[in-house]
Amino acid sequence: MTLIDWIGSFAAFLTTASFIPQAWQTFRTRDVSGISLGMYSLFTVGVALWLIYGILLMAWPIIIANTITTSLALMILVMKLRYR
């Protein structure tokens, strides 16, 4: 792996890891009252587009991180729609 790959992998790990505690709390409490539907909709589409971008580039750090984040964001978005 090159230095660029290490930097990308570390950045992907940090941004994905930073999202996990919020997702875990939302799943545990099912409290979606403080979540903006508009913001989460745009966020989920944006992360999904990053995933597509990573796939087109075959950039594994981008693919892995955004697969995880898109999945978590989609689950929270579904909860927001279901429990609002």
N, C-alpha and C positions, 0 to 999 in steps of 0.2 A: 504494500500500500504506500502511496505517495503522501507527502505532507498535506496536500490538498484533500485527499481521501480521509485522512485522520481528522482534519479540521471539520469537514462536512459530516463525518460520522459523529464527532463529539457534539457539534451543533444540533444535529438531528436527535441525539440522545437527550440533550438538555431540554430542548423545546418539548419533546414528547413526554419526558419525565415530569416536567413542570405542569403538564395538563392532567396527569394521572390522579393526584390528590383531589382535585376538584371533581373529576369524574367519579371517583370512588365515593366521595361524600354525597354526591347527587344520587348515585345508585343506592347507597345505604339508606338515606333519609327520604328519598323520593320527593325531595323539596325542590321544585323548579320555579317557585314563585319569584325568585330574584333573577331569573334568567330571561333575557330579552329574546323573544322569538325572532325578531328581525336580525339581531346581531348573530344569533346562533345559526340562522339560516344562511346568512352571508358567509360566516366563518366556515361552515360545513362545505359549502360549494367551493370556497377558496382553497381549503385543504384538499378537497377532491381534485381540483385542478392542478395543485402542486403534485399530487400523486400521478396524474396523467402526464404531467411534465417530466417527472422522474422516470416514468416508464418509457417515454419517448427517448429520453437521454440514456436509458439503461443505467441510471445512477442509483445504486442500491441503498445508500444512506437515505436518499430522498424517498425512495419507494417504501422502505421498511417503516420509517418514521411516519410517513403520511398514511400508510395503510392502517397503522395503529390509531393515529389521531382521528382519521376519518371515521373509523369504526366506532370509537368512543363518542365522537361528536354526533354521529348519526343516532346512536342509542339515546343520548341526552335529548336530542331534538325530538325523537319519537316520544320520549317521556314527557317533554314539554307539551306536545300536542295532545297526548293522552290524558295527562293529569291537570291540565289548566282549568 
